[in-house]
């Protein structure tokens, strides 16, 4: 994922290394810098005027780092070291964005539905890893990664239910998005 200052009013330094030359460590350092500089527990809240740039970060991370995770019948956990590190870091960034950016849930219902689906799918895949015994030497175990994913999912949904609607809101209110998601989940459960 390359973030360009020219294409979006991103309020932070950009990840400007070309895709070909960028290493995983450089990208992870970039994400960690976002957290320490803008998304830490002591950082000031991010105004809604910067929301669009942060939504792009969420979309990029969920599309590229959280959408595909191999099942235990396809790979060994020990072979997924970089994937686990990327997923852990991406989950932390996504969770913090939803916690730190003002009005992140307003006017983003389609994005939130997509993020919810990606996170729920990742939880399901990680459930299959939790059921088998894996070697986790110097790696986050599947159960801990699943817990991080679930916590991120809860933050996303909780924010939908707690977001106050503005008087001039023209889009679907966040609580209605939450209602749609929950109804769809219940429909899936009923169909099982």
N, C-alpha and C positions, 0 to 999 in steps of 0.2 A: 504494500500500500504506500503510495507516494502522496504526500499532502503538499499541495502547491499554494503558496501565498497569493498567486495571481488568480487562481480559479475560485478561491473562496476566502472570505474575510476571516481566516483562522487567527485567533488572538494569541497564538503561541508560535515559537520558532518552528519552522517547517522541517520535515524530514526530507532533505534535499539531495541526498545521495541517490544516484540513479539506481534503478531496480537491478541492473546487471552487477553493479559494484557493491551494493549494500550487503552487509553480512547480517546474519540473524542477531548477533550480539549488538550491532549498531542499532537495529530496529528496536530491540528490547530496551536498550539504553534510552532511546527516544521516548518510548512509552513510559518508562520509569521516570523520566524527566517531566513528562506531562503530569504524572501523579504528584511528584514532589513539589512541582512549581504551581500547579493550578488545581489539583484535586485532593490535596492532603487534608487532613482533619482540621488543620489550622488556617488553611487558605480561605480567603473571602469567597462568598457565593459568586457564581458566575451569572451575570445578568442575562435575561432572556434575549437581549439584542445579539448575543453571540451563540444562541441556541443552534442555528442552522449548521454552523461549523462543527459543533460537537455531535450533532445528529449524524453528520457525514462520518465522523470517527466511529460512532457506534455501528453504522451500516458497514463500513469497511472491515472492522474487527469481526463482527458477527458473520459476514459473508465469507471472509477469507480465512479466519482462524478458528471459528467455532462451528462452522457448518458441516465439516466432514471430520469424523473421528472414527478410526477403524475399530471394528468389533474384535473380540478375543479369538474368533476363528480365522481372522485374517492376519493378525500381527501379534508379536509378543510385546508385553508392556515395556520391557527393558529396551526394545527397539524404538519406542515412542518418546524417548527422553526430550527431544526438541519440541515435539508436538505438545507434550504435557507442560513444558515451560511456557510455550506460546499461549496455550489455552488458559493457564493460570494467570498470566499477565493480562491477557485480553479480558478475562472475567473481572479482574480487579479494576481495570480501566472503565469497562462498561458500567459496573456497579457504582463506581464513584461518580461517573458522569450523571447517572440518574439521581444520585444523592445531592450533587453540587450545582447543577444547572437549573436556574429558575425557569419555571413553566416548560420543562422538558417534555412533559406529558401532554401539553396542549397543542393541538394541531398536528400531531404526529401519530395518529391512530394506526395508520397502515404500517408505519415503521415499527411501532410497538408490537403489533400483531406478528410481524415477521420476526422480531427479536424474541418474542415469547415462543414462537414455534421452534426457532433454532435452539434456544436454551432448553426447552422441554425435550427436544430430540436428543440433545447432548446428554441430558439426565438419563434418558432411556438407554442410550448406548453405554454410559458409565455404569448403569445398573447391571448390565451383563458382565462388566469387568469386576464388579464387587462380588459377584457370585462365584468367581473362581479364585484360586490362590495364585498370586503373582509375586515375583521377586521385585522389591522396591528399593534396592540398595541405592542410597543417595538420590532417590526420586520421591516425588509426592505419590502416595498410594492412590489407587482408584477411588477409594471411599472418600478421601479428603478432597480430591478434585470434584467428585460428584457433589459434595457438601458445598463447595465454593460456587458451583453452578447453580445449585438450588437456592443458595442465599442471594445470588444475583437475580434469579427469577422472582424471588419474593420481593426484593426491592423494587423491581419493575412493576409488579402487580400492586404492591402496597401504595406506590406513588399514584397509580391511577385512581384508587379509591379515596385518597386523601387530598387530591388536587381540587382546589376551589375553582369554580367556573367564573369567568369574567362576564359582565353584563353584555358586552358587545361580541361575544363569541359566536362566530358563524359556523364553526366546525362542530363535529360531534363532541360533546363533553367527555372528558377522560373517564368518568365513572361509567358512561355508556359503553366505551371500549372494553372496560373491565367486565361489564355484564355480558357483552358479546363473547368474549374469550371464555368466561365461565360457562355460559350456555353451550358453547361448542365442545368444551371439555366434558360436560355432563352428557351431551348427546353421544360422544364417543364412548363414554363409560356405559351408557344404556345399551349401545349396540354390541358390546362385548359378549 
